[in-house]
Amino acid sequence: TAIHIAPEAPDKPSRGRKPSPQFLFDARDEFGIDLARSYMIGDKRIDLQCGWNAGVRKSILVRTGYGANTERESAGTLDDALIVDDVMAAARWILADAANL
């Protein structure tokens, strides 16, 4: 188990703040994670960008939280993302997709 944080204030430079994939790279190195076979789930565009920057298999936007607003504001620009209603729908999709790897 590990917790990766960016302790700097949001307006300060940080190697670990999204959309930088550094915390995903740190987790990859610590746990031997294959990012190309991993998924990023989030409710903001910056979450998706972090996943794309890390080279994950798929970045997934959930419509819960800020997700519905993100979807509206980013209309037509999320072609590389999967958009689902909630985390449960994302989990179901991931399980089905991972079965084909």
N, CA, C and O atoms as CSV, one atom per row, in Angstrom:
chain,resi,resn,atom,element,x,y,z
A,1,THR,N,N,0.839,-1.179,0.000
A,1,THR,CA,C,0.000,0.000,0.000
A,1,THR,C,C,0.883,1.240,0.000
A,1,THR,O,O,1.907,1.290,0.681
A,2,ALA,N,N,0.481,2.215,-0.753
A,2,ALA,CA,C,1.233,3.467,-0.812
A,2,ALA,C,C,0.277,4.617,-1.075
A,2,ALA,O,O,-0.776,4.453,-1.692
A,3,ILE,N,N,0.668,5.769,-0.597
A,3,ILE,CA,C,-0.069,7.002,-0.867
A,3,ILE,C,C,0.902,7.957,-1.546
A,3,ILE,O,O,1.985,8.227,-1.026
A,4,HIS,N,N,0.517,8.459,-2.691
A,4,HIS,CA,C,1.344,9.412,-3.424
A,4,HIS,C,C,0.598,10.734,-3.461
A,4,HIS,O,O,-0.543,10.802,-3.919
A,5,ILE,N,N,1.255,11.792,-2.973
A,5,ILE,CA,C,0.613,13.106,-2.926
A,5,ILE,C,C,1.526,14.158,-3.550
A,5,ILE,O,O,2.728,13.951,-3.714
A,6,ALA,N,N,0.926,15.273,-3.887
A,6,ALA,CA,C,1.670,16.456,-4.313
A,6,ALA,C,C,1.441,17.498,-3.222
A,6,ALA,O,O,0.410,18.170,-3.224
A,7,PRO,N,N,2.387,17.645,-2.287
A,7,PRO,CA,C,2.151,18.514,-1.135
A,7,PRO,C,C,2.195,20.003,-1.447
A,7,PRO,O,O,1.789,20.822,-0.622
A,8,GLU,N,N,2.685,20.360,-2.627
A,8,GLU,CA,C,2.791,21.773,-2.970
A,8,GLU,C,C,1.401,22.374,-3.203
A,8,GLU,O,O,0.454,21.671,-3.557
A,9,ALA,N,N,1.304,23.675,-2.999
A,9,ALA,CA,C,0.053,24.382,-3.290
A,9,ALA,C,C,-0.250,24.258,-4.784
A,9,ALA,O,O,0.671,24.147,-5.593
A,10,PRO,N,N,-1.532,24.274,-5.156
A,10,PRO,CA,C,-1.908,24.092,-6.571
A,10,PRO,C,C,-1.238,25.064,-7.535
A,10,PRO,O,O,-1.030,24.725,-8.700
A,11,ASP,N,N,-0.898,26.263,-7.074
A,11,ASP,CA,C,-0.286,27.242,-7.974
A,11,ASP,C,C,1.243,27.182,-7.971
A,11,ASP,O,O,1.893,28.009,-8.610
A,12,LYS,N,N,1.820,26.217,-7.261
A,12,LYS,CA,C,3.274,26.055,-7.189
A,12,LYS,C,C,3.721,24.907,-8.085
A,12,LYS,O,O,2.972,23.952,-8.287
A,13,PRO,N,N,4.936,24.991,-8.625
A,13,PRO,CA,C,5.441,23.886,-9.446
A,13,PRO,C,C,5.472,22.583,-8.645
A,13,PRO,O,O,5.808,22.573,-7.460
A,14,SER,N,N,5.120,21.500,-9.308
A,14,SER,CA,C,5.091,20.201,-8.636
A,14,SER,C,C,5.336,19.101,-9.655
A,14,SER,O,O,4.719,19.093,-10.720
A,15,ARG,N,N,6.222,18.182,-9.341
A,15,ARG,CA,C,6.463,17.067,-10.251
A,15,ARG,C,C,5.371,16.014,-10.119
A,15,ARG,O,O,5.265,15.125,-10.963
A,16,GLY,N,N,4.558,16.105,-9.068
A,16,GLY,CA,C,3.563,15.076,-8.823
A,16,GLY,C,C,2.120,15.478,-9.052
A,16,GLY,O,O,1.217,14.661,-8.872
A,17,ARG,N,N,1.884,16.714,-9.444
A,17,ARG,CA,C,0.506,17.170,-9.617
A,17,ARG,C,C,0.008,16.860,-11.026
A,17,ARG,O,O,0.706,17.105,-12.009
A,18,LYS,N,N,-1.207,16.318,-11.111
A,18,LYS,CA,C,-1.807,16.025,-12.417
A,18,LYS,C,C,-1.901,17.310,-13.240
A,18,LYS,O,O,-2.179,18.367,-12.673
A,19,PRO,N,N,-1.681,17.257,-14.541
A,19,PRO,CA,C,-1.697,16.088,-15.412
A,19,PRO,C,C,-0.367,15.352,-15.529
A,19,PRO,O,O,-0.247,14.423,-16.327
A,20,SER,N,N,0.641,15.757,-14.740
A,20,SER,CA,C,1.884,14.985,-14.744
A,20,SER,C,C,1.576,13.555,-14.320
A,20,SER,O,O,0.833,13.345,-13.361
A,21,PRO,N,N,2.129,12.577,-15.011
A,21,PRO,CA,C,1.890,11.185,-14.641
A,21,PRO,C,C,2.885,10.673,-13.600
A,21,PRO,O,O,2.970,9.465,-13.377
A,22,GLN,N,N,3.633,11.564,-12.964
A,22,GLN,CA,C,4.723,11.125,-12.093
A,22,GLN,C,C,4.258,10.179,-10.989
A,22,GLN,O,O,4.946,9.199,-10.704
A,23,PHE,N,N,3.109,10.444,-10.358
A,23,PHE,CA,C,2.678,9.552,-9.284
A,23,PHE,C,C,2.322,8.174,-9.827
A,23,PHE,O,O,2.463,7.176,-9.121
A,24,LEU,N,N,1.864,8.109,-11.071
A,24,LEU,CA,C,1.612,6.805,-11.690
A,24,LEU,C,C,2.932,6.109,-12.008
A,24,LEU,O,O,3.046,4.893,-11.859
A,25,PHE,N,N,3.923,6.873,-12.442
A,25,PHE,CA,C,5.245,6.293,-12.691
A,25,PHE,C,C,5.859,5.784,-11.387
A,25,PHE,O,O,6.479,4.721,-11.360
A,26,ASP,N,N,5.683,6.551,-10.304
A,26,ASP,CA,C,6.198,6.112,-9.000
A,26,ASP,C,C,5.540,4.803,-8.574
A,26,ASP,O,O,6.217,3.889,-8.103
A,27,ALA,N,N,4.228,4.714,-8.737
A,27,ALA,CA,C,3.508,3.480,-8.386
A,27,ALA,C,C,3.951,2.328,-9.288
A,27,ALA,O,O,4.117,1.200,-8.826
A,28,ARG,N,N,4.141,2.616,-10.565
A,28,ARG,CA,C,4.631,1.596,-11.501
A,28,ARG,C,C,5.958,1.027,-11.022
A,28,ARG,O,O,6.147,-0.189,-10.979
A,29,ASP,N,N,6.876,1.923,-10.662
A,29,ASP,CA,C,8.205,1.492,-10.246
A,29,ASP,C,C,8.167,0.748,-8.915
A,29,ASP,O,O,8.896,-0.225,-8.724
A,30,GLU,N,N,7.327,1.199,-8.004
A,30,GLU,CA,C,7.245,0.585,-6.675
A,30,GLU,C,C,6.572,-0.782,-6.708
A,30,GLU,O,O,6.977,-1.691,-5.983
A,31,PHE,N,N,5.552,-0.932,-7.539
A,31,PHE,CA,C,4.744,-2.155,-7.516
A,31,PHE,C,C,4.840,-2.996,-8.790
A,31,PHE,O,O,4.198,-4.042,-8.888
A,32,GLY,N,N,5.632,-2.552,-9.761
A,32,GLY,CA,C,5.767,-3.314,-10.996
A,32,GLY,C,C,4.511,-3.303,-11.848
A,32,GLY,O,O,4.188,-4.299,-12.497
A,33,ILE,N,N,3.802,-2.185,-11.849
A,33,ILE,CA,C,2.549,-2.063,-12.597
A,33,ILE,C,C,2.837,-1.855,-14.081
A,33,ILE,O,O,3.706,-1.061,-14.443
A,34,ASP,N,N,2.121,-2.557,-14.923
A,34,ASP,CA,C,2.206,-2.371,-16.373
A,34,ASP,C,C,1.168,-1.314,-16.756
A,34,ASP,O,O,-0.021,-1.618,-16.860
A,35,LEU,N,N,1.609,-0.092,-16.962
A,35,LEU,CA,C,0.672,0.997,-17.245
A,35,LEU,C,C,-0.083,0.789,-18.546
A,35,LEU,O,O,-1.215,1.253,-18.680
A,36,ALA,N,N,0.511,0.109,-19.495
A,36,ALA,CA,C,-0.171,-0.151,-20.766
A,36,ALA,C,C,-1.345,-1.107,-20.586
A,36,ALA,O,O,-2.186,-1.237,-21.475
A,37,ARG,N,N,-1.403,-1.778,-19.433
A,37,ARG,CA,C,-2.515,-2.682,-19.120
A,37,ARG,C,C,-3.324,-2.139,-17.935
A,37,ARG,O,O,-4.040,-2.883,-17.265
A,38,SER,N,N,-3.197,-0.831,-17.689
A,38,SER,CA,C,-3.860,-0.186,-16.557
A,38,SER,C,C,-4.865,0.846,-17.051
A,38,SER,O,O,-4.897,1.188,-18.233
A,39,TYR,N,N,-5.676,1.328,-16.134
A,39,TYR,CA,C,-6.760,2.250,-16.467
A,39,TYR,C,C,-6.730,3.429,-15.497
A,39,TYR,O,O,-6.374,3.273,-14.329
A,40,MET,N,N,-7.103,4.598,-15.988
A,40,MET,CA,C,-7.225,5.794,-15.161
A,40,MET,C,C,-8.688,6.196,-15.154
A,40,MET,O,O,-9.289,6.397,-16.209
A,41,ILE,N,N,-9.261,6.312,-13.961
A,41,ILE,CA,C,-10.657,6.723,-13.809
A,41,ILE,C,C,-10.676,8.075,-13.113
A,41,ILE,O,O,-9.978,8.270,-12.117
A,42,GLY,N,N,-11.467,9.010,-13.627
A,42,GLY,CA,C,-11.571,10.304,-12.989
A,42,GLY,C,C,-12.807,11.052,-13.435
A,42,GLY,O,O,-13.538,10.617,-14.325
A,43,ASP,N,N,-13.025,12.194,-12.789
A,43,ASP,CA,C,-14.194,13.006,-13.121
A,43,ASP,C,C,-13.808,14.375,-13.688
A,43,ASP,O,O,-14.668,15.232,-13.895
A,44,LYS,N,N,-12.516,14.575,-13.937
A,44,LYS,CA,C,-12.048,15.836,-14.518
A,44,LYS,C,C,-11.133,15.544,-15.702
A,44,LYS,O,O,-10.506,14.488,-15.783
A,45,ARG,N,N,-11.076,16.489,-16.599
A,45,ARG,CA,C,-10.214,16.348,-17.775
A,45,ARG,C,C,-8.764,16.111,-17.364
A,45,ARG,O,O,-8.056,15.337,-18.008
A,46,ILE,N,N,-8.325,16.762,-16.314
A,46,ILE,CA,C,-6.938,16.616,-15.864
A,46,ILE,C,C,-6.632,15.171,-15.459
A,46,ILE,O,O,-5.497,14.716,-15.603
A,47,ASP,N,N,-7.634,14.450,-14.954
A,47,ASP,CA,C,-7.456,13.032,-14.620
A,47,ASP,C,C,-7.210,12.221,-15.888
A,47,ASP,O,O,-6.324,11.368,-15.937
A,48,LEU,N,N,-8.011,12.505,-16.912
A,48,LEU,CA,C,-7.855,11.806,-18.189
A,48,LEU,C,C,-6.492,12.107,-18.799
A,48,LEU,O,O,-5.820,11.209,-19.307
A,49,GLN,N,N,-6.086,13.374,-18.747
A,49,GLN,CA,C,-4.796,13.768,-19.301
A,49,GLN,C,C,-3.657,13.053,-18.585
A,49,GLN,O,O,-2.684,12.640,-19.216
A,50,CYS,N,N,-3.775,12.909,-17.286
A,50,CYS,CA,C,-2.761,12.191,-16.515
A,50,CYS,C,C,-2.630,10.758,-17.028
A,50,CYS,O,O,-1.522,10.264,-17.236
A,51,GLY,N,N,-3.754,10.107,-17.228
A,51,GLY,CA,C,-3.730,8.746,-17.759
A,51,GLY,C,C,-3.124,8.688,-19.147
A,51,GLY,O,O,-2.300,7.820,-19.435
A,52,TRP,N,N,-3.531,9.618,-20.015
A,52,TRP,CA,C,-2.965,9.656,-21.371
A,52,TRP,C,C,-1.457,9.880,-21.314
A,52,TRP,O,O,-0.698,9.233,-22.035
A,53,ASN,N,N,-1.029,10.804,-20.449
A,53,ASN,CA,C,0.398,11.105,-20.331
A,53,ASN,C,C,1.194,9.908,-19.810
A,53,ASN,O,O,2.377,9.763,-20.119
A,54,ALA,N,N,0.549,9.060,-19.027
A,54,ALA,CA,C,1.219,7.874,-18.473
A,54,ALA,C,C,1.199,6.699,-19.436
A,54,ALA,O,O,1.916,5.719,-19.234
A,55,GLY,N,N,0.389,6.788,-20.477
A,55,GLY,CA,C,0.302,5.689,-21.433
A,55,GLY,C,C,-0.564,4.535,-20.966
A,55,GLY,O,O,-0.321,3.382,-21.322
A,56,VAL,N,N,-1.593,4.853,-20.153
A,56,VAL,CA,C,-2.489,3.783,-19.705
A,56,VAL,C,C,-3.319,3.261,-20.873
A,56,VAL,O,O,-3.446,3.916,-21.907
A,57,ARG,N,N,-3.876,2.081,-20.688
A,57,ARG,CA,C,-4.691,1.455,-21.743
A,57,ARG,C,C,-5.894,2.319,-22.089
A,57,ARG,O,O,-6.215,2.492,-23.264
A,58,LYS,N,N,-6.571,2.870,-21.064
A,58,LYS,CA,C,-7.762,3.691,-21.306
A,58,LYS,C,C,-7.952,4.650,-20.139
A,58,LYS,O,O,-7.831,4.263,-18.976
A,59,SER,N,N,-8.251,5.903,-20.460
A,59,SER,CA,C,-8.685,6.878,-19.464
A,59,SER,C,C,-10.207,6.914,-19.511
A,59,SER,O,O,-10.809,6.988,-20.582
A,60,ILE,N,N,-10.816,6.858,-18.331
A,60,ILE,CA,C,-12.270,6.732,-18.234
A,60,ILE,C,C,-12.835,7.899,-17.428
A,60,ILE,O,O,-12.418,8.146,-16.296
A,61,LEU,N,N,-13.782,8.609,-18.022
A,61,LEU,CA,C,-14.474,9.701,-17.342
A,61,LEU,C,C,-15.772,9.174,-16.755
A,61,LEU,O,O,-16.587,8.584,-17.465
A,62,VAL,N,N,-15.963,9.387,-15.456
A,62,VAL,CA,C,-17.243,9.043,-14.832
A,62,VAL,C,C,-18.078,10.315,-14.738
A,62,VAL,O,O,-17.545,11.397,-14.493
A,63,ARG,N,N,-19.373,10.183,-14.932
A,63,ARG,CA,C,-20.264,11.350,-14.924
A,63,ARG,C,C,-20.611,11.818,-13.512
A,63,ARG,O,O,-21.246,12.860,-13.350
A,64,THR,N,N,-20.212,11.079,-12.506
A,64,THR,CA,C,-20.453,11.493,-11.125
A,64,THR,C,C,-19.446,12.576,-10.743
A,64,THR,O,O,-18.499,12.837,-11.485
A,65,GLY,N,N,-19.650,13.204,-9.587
A,65,GLY,CA,C,-18.756,14.278,-9.169
A,65,GLY,C,C,-18.788,15.406,-10.181
A,65,GLY,O,O,-19.856,15.919,-10.514
A,66,TYR,N,N,-17.625,15.792,-10.668
A,66,TYR,CA,C,-17.518,16.852,-11.678
A,66,TYR,C,C,-17.680,16.321,-13.101
A,66,TYR,O,O,-17.660,17.098,-14.055
A,67,GLY,N,N,-17.839,15.014,-13.252
A,67,GLY,CA,C,-17.797,14.376,-14.563
A,67,GLY,C,C,-18.813,14.861,-15.569
A,67,GLY,O,O,-18.465,15.074,-16.731
A,68,ALA,N,N,-20.063,15.045,-15.163
A,68,ALA,CA,C,-21.091,15.501,-16.107
A,68,ALA,C,C,-20.744,16.893,-16.634
A,68,ALA,O,O,-20.916,17.176,-17.820
A,69,ASN,N,N,-20.258,17.754,-15.750
A,69,ASN,CA,C,-19.846,19.090,-16.167
A,69,ASN,C,C,-18.623,19.011,-17.086
A,69,ASN,O,O,-18.545,19.726,-18.086
A,70,THR,N,N,-17.676,18.144,-16.743
A,70,THR,CA,C,-16.496,17.950,-17.591
A,70,THR,C,C,-16.911,17.490,-18.979
A,70,THR,O,O,-16.379,17.966,-19.982
A,71,GLU,N,N,-17.858,16.566,-19.036
A,71,GLU,CA,C,-18.332,16.062,-20.328
A,71,GLU,C,C,-18.938,17.195,-21.160
A,71,GLU,O,O,-18.662,17.300,-22.355
A,72,ARG,N,N,-19.761,18.041,-20.535
A,72,ARG,CA,C,-20.377,19.171,-21.246
A,72,ARG,C,C,-19.320,20.159,-21.738
A,72,ARG,O,O,-19.334,20.576,-22.896
A,73,GLU,N,N,-18.407,20.523,-20.843
A,73,GLU,CA,C,-17.396,21.522,-21.186
A,73,GLU,C,C,-16.403,21.017,-22.229
A,73,GLU,O,O,-15.809,21.809,-22.960
A,74,SER,N,N,-16.224,19.712,-22.297
A,74,SER,CA,C,-15.222,19.126,-23.197
A,74,SER,C,C,-15.854,18.441,-24.396
A,74,SER,O,O,-15.219,17.609,-25.045
A,75,ALA,N,N,-17.090,18.781,-24.692
A,75,ALA,CA,C,-17.818,18.123,-25.786
A,75,ALA,C,C,-16.984,18.104,-27.060
A,75,ALA,O,O,-16.460,19.129,-27.497
A,76,GLY,N,N,-16.874,16.920,-27.643
A,76,GLY,CA,C,-16.152,16.755,-28.888
A,76,GLY,C,C,-14.645,16.652,-28.762
A,76,GLY,O,O,-13.952,16.502,-29.768
A,77,THR,N,N,-14.119,16.729,-27.538
A,77,THR,CA,C,-12.663,16.680,-27.358
A,77,THR,C,C,-12.216,15.494,-26.511
A,77,THR,O,O,-11.048,15.405,-26.134
A,78,LEU,N,N,-13.122,14.600,-26.217
A,78,LEU,CA,C,-12.784,13.454,-25.367
A,78,LEU,C,C,-12.846,12.141,-26.138
A,78,LEU,O,O,-13.182,11.100,-25.572
A,79,ASP,N,N,-12.527,12.188,-27.415
A,79,ASP,CA,C,-12.646,11.000,-28.260
A,79,ASP,C,C,-11.811,9.823,-27.767
A,79,ASP,O,O,-12.183,8.669,-27.982
A,80,ASP,N,N,-10.692,10.099,-27.111
A,80,ASP,CA,C,-9.837,9.019,-26.625
A,80,ASP,C,C,-10.270,8.487,-25.266
A,80,ASP,O,O,-9.661,7.550,-24.748
A,81,ALA,N,N,-11.307,9.067,-24.685
A,81,ALA,CA,C,-11.780,8.635,-23.365
A,81,ALA,C,C,-13.032,7.784,-23.498
A,81,ALA,O,O,-13.818,7.938,-24.433
A,82,LEU,N,N,-13.193,6.893,-22.546
A,82,LEU,CA,C,-14.458,6.186,-22.386
A,82,LEU,C,C,-15.256,6.993,-21.372
A,82,LEU,O,O,-14.712,7.398,-20.345
A,83,ILE,N,N,-16.528,7.233,-21.638
A,83,ILE,CA,C,-17.378,7.990,-20.718
A,83,ILE,C,C,-18.468,7.063,-20.221
A,83,ILE,O,O,-19.211,6.475,-21.006
A,84,VAL,N,N,-18.555,6.939,-18.885
A,84,VAL,CA,C,-19.535,6.046,-18.262
A,84,VAL,C,C,-20.254,6.797,-17.148
A,84,VAL,O,O,-19.828,7.874,-16.730
A,85,ASP,N,N,-21.359,6.208,-16.673
A,85,ASP,CA,C,-22.164,6.884,-15.660
A,85,ASP,C,C,-21.497,6.965,-14.295
A,85,ASP,O,O,-21.601,7.989,-13.621
A,86,ASP,N,N,-20.812,5.902,-13.875
A,86,ASP,CA,C,-20.258,5.876,-12.526
A,86,ASP,C,C,-19.108,4.879,-12.428
A,86,ASP,O,O,-18.767,4.210,-13.403
A,87,VAL,N,N,-18.520,4.790,-11.250
A,87,VAL,CA,C,-17.371,3.905,-11.041
A,87,VAL,C,C,-17.754,2.446,-11.266
A,87,VAL,O,O,-16.949,1.674,-11.787
A,88,MET,N,N,-18.955,2.061,-10.887
A,88,MET,CA,C,-19.382,0.679,-11.101
A,88,MET,C,C,-19.408,0.343,-12.593
A,88,MET,O,O,-18.982,-0.740,-12.994
A,89,ALA,N,N,-19.903,1.260,-13.404
A,89,ALA,CA,C,-19.913,1.035,-14.853
A,89,ALA,C,C,-18.484,0.964,-15.389
A,89,ALA,O,O,-18.194,0.167,-16.281
A,90,ALA,N,N,-17.602,1.785,-14.854
A,90,ALA,CA,C,-16.197,1.729,-15.264
A,90,ALA,C,C,-15.594,0.379,-14.897
A,90,ALA,O,O,-14.884,-0.228,-15.699
A,91,ALA,N,N,-15.876,-0.087,-13.688
A,91,ALA,CA,C,-15.341,-1.381,-13.247
A,91,ALA,C,C,-15.844,-2.518,-14.130
A,91,ALA,O,O,-15.078,-3.411,-14.494
A,92,ARG,N,N,-17.111,-2.486,-14.468
A,92,ARG,CA,C,-17.660,-3.525,-15.352
A,92,ARG,C,C,-16.968,-3.502,-16.718
A,92,ARG,O,O,-16.622,-4.551,-17.261
A,93,TRP,N,N,-16.774,-2.320,-17.258
A,93,TRP,CA,C,-16.122,-2.205,-18.556
A,93,TRP,C,C,-14.677,-2.699,-18.473
A,93,TRP,O,O,-14.210,-3.419,-19.355
A,94,ILE,N,N,-13.978,-2.310,-17.414
A,94,ILE,CA,C,-12.584,-2.736,-17.242
A,94,ILE,C,C,-12.491,-4.254,-17.153
A,94,ILE,O,O,-11.626,-4.856,-17.790
A,95,LEU,N,N,-13.358,-4.877,-16.380
A,95,LEU,CA,C,-13.326,-6.338,-16.251
A,95,LEU,C,C,-13.546,-7.017,-17.599
A,95,LEU,O,O,-12.870,-7.993,-17.926
A,96,ALA,N,N,-14.489,-6.498,-18.379
A,96,ALA,CA,C,-14.748,-7.074,-19.703
A,96,ALA,C,C,-13.554,-6.846,-20.631
A,96,ALA,O,O,-13.155,-7.749,-21.368
A,97,ASP,N,N,-12.989,-5.647,-20.594
A,97,ASP,CA,C,-11.850,-5.337,-21.454
A,97,ASP,C,C,-10.620,-6.149,-21.058
A,97,ASP,O,O,-9.919,-6.675,-21.922
A,98,ALA,N,N,-10.357,-6.252,-19.767
A,98,ALA,CA,C,-9.175,-6.977,-19.287
A,98,ALA,C,C,-9.243,-8.458,-19.624
A,98,ALA,O,O,-8.210,-9.111,-19.769
A,99,ALA,N,N,-10.440,-8.987,-19.748
A,99,ALA,CA,C,-10.593,-10.402,-20.106
A,99,ALA,C,C,-10.072,-10.670,-21.515
A,99,ALA,O,O,-9.769,-11.813,-21.859
A,100,ASN,N,N,-9.967,-9.626,-22.327
A,100,ASN,CA,C,-9.488,-9.767,-23.705
A,100,ASN,C,C,-7.994,-9.499,-23.859
A,100,ASN,O,O,-7.461,-9.584,-24.966
A,101,LEU,N,N,-7.321,-9.178,-22.768
A,101,LEU,CA,C,-5.878,-8.881,-22.861
A,101,LEU,C,C,-5.068,-10.154,-22.962
A,101,LEU,O,O,-3.841,-10.100,-23.048
